[in-house]
Amino acid sequence: MADTTTRTLEMVFKTGGGKEVTVAVKDPKDDLTLAEVQTVMETIIAKNIFSTTSGDLVSVVEAQIRQLAITELA
C-alpha cells in the first residue's frame, strides 16, 4: 500500500451576480501566509483576471488549504 497526501489552495471569491467561485492551486508552498494569499486575491480582483457566467470577481470570501490523504489498496 502507498499513502500520498495532496494539498490544494482554494481561494473563494464572490461574483457580481452574487455567486461564489473557487480558484484552486495545487501544491502551494509550505510557508504560505494568509497575507500573501489575500494580496494575490485582491490582485486577481483588481486586474479582472477571470470572468464567470455570473459576472466579474468582486470580493474575497475566504481562503483555505485542503489536504487529501489517499491510501491505495493492494
C-alpha positions in Angstrom: 0.0 0.0 0.0 1.1 3.5 -0.8 0.0 6.6 1.0 0.0 10.0 -0.6 -1.2 13.4 0.5 -2.1 16.2 -1.8 -2.6 19.9 -0.9 -4.7 22.5 -2.7 -5.0 26.2 -2.0 -8.6 27.2 -2.5 -9.4 30.9 -3.0 -13.1 31.7 -2.9 -14.5 34.9 -4.4 -17.9 36.5 -4.7 -19.0 37.4 -8.3 -21.0 40.4 -9.4 -24.0 38.1 -9.7 -23.8 37.1 -6.1 -22.4 33.6 -6.6 -19.2 32.1 -5.1 -16.4 30.9 -7.4 -13.4 28.9 -6.2 -9.9 29.1 -7.8 -7.8 26.2 -6.8 -4.0 25.9 -7.0 -2.3 22.5 -6.5 0.7 22.1 -4.2 1.0 25.6 -2.7 4.3 26.3 -0.9 4.5 25.1 2.7 5.2 28.5 4.3 2.3 30.4 2.5 0.8 33.1 4.7 -2.7 34.5 4.8 -1.4 37.9 4.0 0.3 36.6 0.8 -2.9 34.9 -0.3 -5.0 38.0 0.4 -2.7 40.1 -1.7 -2.9 37.7 -4.6 -6.7 37.5 -4.3 -7.0 41.3 -4.3 -4.7 41.5 -7.3 -6.9 39.0 -9.2 -9.9 41.2 -8.5 -8.2 44.5 -9.3 -6.8 43.2 -12.6 -10.1 41.4 -13.5 -8.1 38.3 -14.4 -11.1 35.9 -14.5 -14.6 36.2 -15.8 -17.5 34.0 -15.0 -21.0 33.5 -16.3 -22.3 35.2 -13.1 -20.1 38.3 -13.6 -16.7 39.5 -12.6 -15.0 38.6 -9.3 -15.8 41.4 -6.9 -14.8 40.4 -3.4 -12.8 37.9 -1.3 -14.8 35.4 0.6 -12.2 33.0 2.1 -9.0 31.1 1.5 -8.1 27.6 2.8 -5.7 24.8 2.2 -7.4 21.5 1.6 -5.4 18.3 2.3 -6.4 15.0 0.9 -4.9 11.7 2.1 -5.1 8.8 -0.3 -4.3 5.2 0.6 -4.1 2.8 -2.3 -5.4 -0.7 -1.6 -3.2 -3.6 -2.7 
